[in-house]
C-alpha cells in the first residue's frame, strides 16, 4: 500500500462526497473517527473496530464460506459491517446495485459483507452512512442519543 500523500488528502477533501468513490482507507478513517472507538488487531493482523468492546466494522480473515464462485478460492478482502436490523440487511444484500452480500454463516446476524476490492462501487457519502449506522447499532443507548443530538439523521 502506498503512503498517503498530502496532495491525495487535499484532493479528496475538495471532491463531492456524493460522487467521490469510497476507498478502503476511508473505511479505516471513518471507523476510527467515530467516538469511543478502539482498534483491535485480529488473529491475522486484521483491523477490528469496536465501541464498548463490541465490533462494528472488521476486516475478516479468509473463511470457507466466502469464496470466488468459479475458482472456490477464499476471498481475502471481506469487510464485515454491522447493520441496525435484519430488514436493513436484507434491503442491502438484495439490492443488486450494491456490492453487499452475506453468506449462510451470517444468517440471522445483523451484518453485511463487502469485499474491499468492491468498496469503490460505493460513494464516500454512502460509506459514511453505513459506517455511522454500524457504530450506532453497537454503541450504548446513552452515547447513541448524545451523538444523534449533534448529528441528526434524515
FIGURO-777052 format. One record per residue (C-alpha): residue number from 1; x, y, z; residue in one letter; chain. Coordinates in steps of 0.05 Angstrom, whole numbers, plus 5000, padded with zeros to 4 digits. Layout:
<sites>
seq=NUM; c1=X; c2=Y; c3=Z; type=A; mol=A
...
</sites>
This chain:
<sites>
seq=1; c1=5000; c2=5000; c3=5000; type=X; mol=A
seq=2; c1=5030; c2=5067; c3=4981; type=X; mol=A
seq=3; c1=5036; c2=5121; c3=5034; type=X; mol=A
seq=4; c1=4982; c2=5173; c3=5033; type=X; mol=A
seq=5; c1=5007; c2=5238; c3=5004; type=X; mol=A
seq=6; c1=4985; c2=5306; c3=5028; type=X; mol=A
seq=7; c1=4962; c2=5322; c3=4957; type=X; mol=A
seq=8; c1=4918; c2=5260; c3=4956; type=X; mol=A
seq=9; c1=4885; c2=5280; c3=5021; type=X; mol=A
seq=10; c1=4875; c2=5352; c3=4998; type=X; mol=A
seq=11; c1=4846; c2=5329; c3=4931; type=X; mol=A
seq=12; c1=4797; c2=5283; c3=4966; type=X; mol=A
seq=13; c1=4773; c2=5338; c3=5012; type=X; mol=A
seq=14; c1=4752; c2=5380; c3=4952; type=X; mol=A
seq=15; c1=4713; c2=5325; c3=4918; type=X; mol=A
seq=16; c1=4638; c2=5320; c3=4925; type=X; mol=A
seq=17; c1=4624; c2=5264; c3=4976; type=X; mol=A
seq=18; c1=4561; c2=5244; c3=4939; type=X; mol=A
seq=19; c1=4602; c2=5227; c3=4877; type=X; mol=A
seq=20; c1=4672; c2=5212; c3=4902; type=X; mol=A
seq=21; c1=4684; c2=5137; c3=4903; type=X; mol=A
seq=22; c1=4698; c2=5106; c3=4971; type=X; mol=A
seq=23; c1=4765; c2=5073; c3=4987; type=X; mol=A
seq=24; c1=4789; c2=5022; c3=5037; type=X; mol=A
seq=25; c1=4828; c2=5078; c3=5071; type=X; mol=A
seq=26; c1=4761; c2=5113; c3=5080; type=X; mol=A
seq=27; c1=4734; c2=5052; c3=5117; type=X; mol=A
seq=28; c1=4792; c2=5056; c3=5166; type=X; mol=A
seq=29; c1=4789; c2=5132; c3=5173; type=X; mol=A
seq=30; c1=4714; c2=5134; c3=5184; type=X; mol=A
seq=31; c1=4712; c2=5077; c3=5234; type=X; mol=A
seq=32; c1=4769; c2=5107; c3=5274; type=X; mol=A
seq=33; c1=4736; c2=5176; c3=5273; type=X; mol=A
seq=34; c1=4673; c2=5153; c3=5309; type=X; mol=A
seq=35; c1=4673; c2=5169; c3=5384; type=X; mol=A
seq=36; c1=4696; c2=5119; c3=5436; type=X; mol=A
seq=37; c1=4726; c2=5072; c3=5384; type=X; mol=A
seq=38; c1=4783; c2=5026; c3=5398; type=X; mol=A
seq=39; c1=4821; c2=4987; c3=5346; type=X; mol=A
seq=40; c1=4839; c2=4915; c3=5359; type=X; mol=A
seq=41; c1=4884; c2=4870; c3=5319; type=X; mol=A
seq=42; c1=4851; c2=4806; c3=5295; type=X; mol=A
seq=43; c1=4886; c2=4739; c3=5294; type=X; mol=A
seq=44; c1=4916; c2=4752; c3=5225; type=X; mol=A
seq=45; c1=4933; c2=4825; c3=5239; type=X; mol=A
seq=46; c1=4868; c2=4849; c3=5211; type=X; mol=A
seq=47; c1=4835; c2=4913; c3=5238; type=X; mol=A
seq=48; c1=4775; c2=4905; c3=5284; type=X; mol=A
seq=49; c1=4739; c2=4969; c3=5303; type=X; mol=A
seq=50; c1=4700; c2=4966; c3=5368; type=X; mol=A
seq=51; c1=4657; c2=5011; c3=5412; type=X; mol=A
seq=52; c1=4649; c2=4990; c3=5485; type=X; mol=A
seq=53; c1=4682; c2=4923; c3=5467; type=X; mol=A
seq=54; c1=4632; c2=4909; c3=5411; type=X; mol=A
seq=55; c1=4657; c2=4903; c3=5340; type=X; mol=A
seq=56; c1=4621; c2=4945; c3=5288; type=X; mol=A
seq=57; c1=4669; c2=4941; c3=5229; type=X; mol=A
seq=58; c1=4723; c2=4888; c3=5219; type=X; mol=A
seq=59; c1=4767; c2=4861; c3=5165; type=X; mol=A
seq=60; c1=4754; c2=4787; c3=5164; type=X; mol=A
seq=61; c1=4804; c2=4730; c3=5156; type=X; mol=A
seq=62; c1=4793; c2=4687; c3=5094; type=X; mol=A
seq=63; c1=4739; c2=4635; c3=5111; type=X; mol=A
seq=64; c1=4709; c2=4577; c3=5073; type=X; mol=A
seq=65; c1=4640; c2=4610; c3=5069; type=X; mol=A
seq=66; c1=4662; c2=4669; c3=5026; type=X; mol=A
seq=67; c1=4693; c2=4643; c3=4962; type=X; mol=A
seq=68; c1=4700; c2=4661; c3=4889; type=X; mol=A
seq=69; c1=4643; c2=4625; c3=4854; type=X; mol=A
seq=70; c1=4685; c2=4600; c3=4795; type=X; mol=A
seq=71; c1=4751; c2=4581; c3=4830; type=X; mol=A
seq=72; c1=4729; c2=4567; c3=4901; type=X; mol=A
seq=73; c1=4787; c2=4610; c3=4926; type=X; mol=A
seq=74; c1=4772; c2=4642; c3=4993; type=X; mol=A
seq=75; c1=4762; c2=4717; c3=4990; type=X; mol=A
seq=76; c1=4818; c2=4751; c3=5028; type=X; mol=A
seq=77; c1=4787; c2=4820; c3=5030; type=X; mol=A
seq=78; c1=4720; c2=4814; c3=5065; type=X; mol=A
seq=79; c1=4697; c2=4871; c3=5109; type=X; mol=A
seq=80; c1=4641; c2=4858; c3=5159; type=X; mol=A
seq=81; c1=4595; c2=4917; c3=5175; type=X; mol=A
seq=82; c1=4541; c2=4915; c3=5228; type=X; mol=A
seq=83; c1=4472; c2=4939; c3=5208; type=X; mol=A
seq=84; c1=4413; c2=4962; c3=5250; type=X; mol=A
seq=85; c1=4369; c2=4902; c3=5238; type=X; mol=A
seq=86; c1=4350; c2=4844; c3=5192; type=X; mol=A
seq=87; c1=4306; c2=4887; c3=5147; type=X; mol=A
seq=88; c1=4364; c2=4935; c3=5133; type=X; mol=A
seq=89; c1=4409; c2=4875; c3=5119; type=X; mol=A
seq=90; c1=4360; c2=4844; c3=5070; type=X; mol=A
seq=91; c1=4349; c2=4910; c3=5034; type=X; mol=A
seq=92; c1=4424; c2=4919; c3=5026; type=X; mol=A
seq=93; c1=4441; c2=4849; c3=5002; type=X; mol=A
seq=94; c1=4381; c2=4843; c3=4956; type=X; mol=A
seq=95; c1=4396; c2=4908; c3=4921; type=X; mol=A
seq=96; c1=4437; c2=4885; c3=4862; type=X; mol=A
seq=97; c1=4464; c2=4955; c3=4851; type=X; mol=A
seq=98; c1=4505; c2=4949; c3=4915; type=X; mol=A
seq=99; c1=4567; c2=4907; c3=4929; type=X; mol=A
seq=100; c1=4539; c2=4879; c3=4995; type=X; mol=A
seq=101; c1=4529; c2=4805; c3=5005; type=X; mol=A
seq=102; c1=4521; c2=4754; c3=5060; type=X; mol=A
seq=103; c1=4535; c2=4680; c3=5070; type=X; mol=A
seq=104; c1=4498; c2=4625; c3=5107; type=X; mol=A
seq=105; c1=4548; c2=4634; c3=5164; type=X; mol=A
seq=106; c1=4518; c2=4703; c3=5176; type=X; mol=A
seq=107; c1=4445; c2=4681; c3=5173; type=X; mol=A
seq=108; c1=4409; c2=4716; c3=5229; type=X; mol=A
seq=109; c1=4469; c2=4760; c3=5244; type=X; mol=A
seq=110; c1=4458; c2=4836; c3=5238; type=X; mol=A
seq=111; c1=4515; c2=4849; c3=5189; type=X; mol=A
seq=112; c1=4531; c2=4852; c3=5116; type=X; mol=A
seq=113; c1=4595; c2=4835; c3=5080; type=X; mol=A
seq=114; c1=4631; c2=4873; c3=5026; type=X; mol=A
seq=115; c1=4696; c2=4858; c3=4991; type=X; mol=A
seq=116; c1=4749; c2=4912; c3=4997; type=X; mol=A
seq=117; c1=4761; c2=4905; c3=4922; type=X; mol=A
seq=118; c1=4689; c2=4928; c3=4911; type=X; mol=A
seq=119; c1=4686; c2=4985; c3=4961; type=X; mol=A
seq=120; c1=4696; c2=5035; c3=4904; type=X; mol=A
seq=121; c1=4626; c2=5017; c3=4880; type=X; mol=A
seq=122; c1=4601; c2=5060; c3=4938; type=X; mol=A
seq=123; c1=4606; c2=5135; c3=4943; type=X; mol=A
seq=124; c1=4641; c2=5166; c3=5002; type=X; mol=A
seq=125; c1=4574; c2=5192; c3=5026; type=X; mol=A
seq=126; c1=4543; c2=5121; c3=5023; type=X; mol=A
seq=127; c1=4602; c2=5093; c3=5062; type=X; mol=A
seq=128; c1=4596; c2=5148; c3=5115; type=X; mol=A
seq=129; c1=4523; c2=5127; c3=5125; type=X; mol=A
seq=130; c1=4539; c2=5053; c3=5130; type=X; mol=A
seq=131; c1=4597; c2=5064; c3=5180; type=X; mol=A
seq=132; c1=4555; c2=5111; c3=5222; type=X; mol=A
seq=133; c1=4497; c2=5061; c3=5222; type=X; mol=A
seq=134; c1=4545; c2=5005; c3=5242; type=X; mol=A
seq=135; c1=4571; c2=5046; c3=5300; type=X; mol=A
seq=136; c1=4501; c2=5067; c3=5321; type=X; mol=A
seq=137; c1=4478; c2=4995; c3=5321; type=X; mol=A
seq=138; c1=4531; c2=4976; c3=5373; type=X; mol=A
seq=139; c1=4541; c2=5037; c3=5417; type=X; mol=A
seq=140; c1=4504; c2=5046; c3=5483; type=X; mol=A
seq=141; c1=4435; c2=5080; c3=5481; type=X; mol=A
seq=142; c1=4462; c2=5139; c3=5521; type=X; mol=A
seq=143; c1=4520; c2=5152; c3=5474; type=X; mol=A
seq=144; c1=4476; c2=5140; c3=5414; type=X; mol=A
seq=145; c1=4427; c2=5193; c3=5438; type=X; mol=A
seq=146; c1=4484; c2=5242; c3=5452; type=X; mol=A
seq=147; c1=4514; c2=5232; c3=5383; type=X; mol=A
seq=148; c1=4447; c2=5238; c3=5348; type=X; mol=A
seq=149; c1=4434; c2=5306; c3=5382; type=X; mol=A
seq=150; c1=4493; c2=5335; c3=5344; type=X; mol=A
seq=151; c1=4488; c2=5291; c3=5282; type=X; mol=A
seq=152; c1=4414; c2=5290; c3=5263; type=X; mol=A
seq=153; c1=4394; c2=5236; c3=5214; type=X; mol=A
seq=154; c1=4343; c2=5244; c3=5158; type=X; mol=A
</sites>
